[in-house]
Amino acid sequence: MAEKILITRHYICTIYTTLPYINILRELKNLNNSTQDLKTGNNNGVSLNVSDTKGKRKVL
């Protein structure tokens, strides 16, 4: 009986210590997906490349 309790405590501790890392990995995956959309220009066909407009402003 004591062995089962120790094993259960070990798994519970493992789960609680790895949960923050799982959440961090999930957030990184979401961030990666959103930045991939920016790189490929998935914004209704509008280019999101900043260098397209750089230096083309008129000086007043």
N, C-alpha and C positions, 0 to 999 in steps of 0.2 A: 504493500500500500504506500509506503514512504517513497519508493522508487517512482511510482506513478505521479505522486504529488511533485517530486523534484522535476520530472520530465515536463509536466504541465507548466510549472513555473518557468522552466527554461524556455519553452516555446512562447509563453506569454511575454516574457522579457524580450525575446528575439523579435516578436511581432511589434511590440511597442517601440523598440529601438530602430527598426527598419521602416516604420511608417513614415517618419519625416523624409527619409531618403526617397521613398516611393513618390511622395507628393512633390518633392523637388524635381525628380526625373520627369514626372507628368507635366509640371510647369515648363521645364526645359523643352520637352517635346512640343508643347503648344506654342512656345515662343519660336522654336525652329520652324514650325509650320507657318506661322504668321510672317516670319522674315523671308521664307521661301516665296510666298505670294508677292512680297515686295520686289524680290530679285527678278522674278519672271514677269512682273508687270501685270499681274492678274487684277486689273482694276477697270473692267469693262473696255479693254483695249487701249486705255490711256497709258502712255509710258510714264513710269515713275522715276526715270533716271534724272538725277539732279543735274548732271553735267550737261544735259541738253540745253538748259537755259542759262548756264553760267557764262557771263561775259556778254550777253546779248541785250542787256538793259541800256536804255539811252541815258546819257548824262544830261541833266538839266542845266 
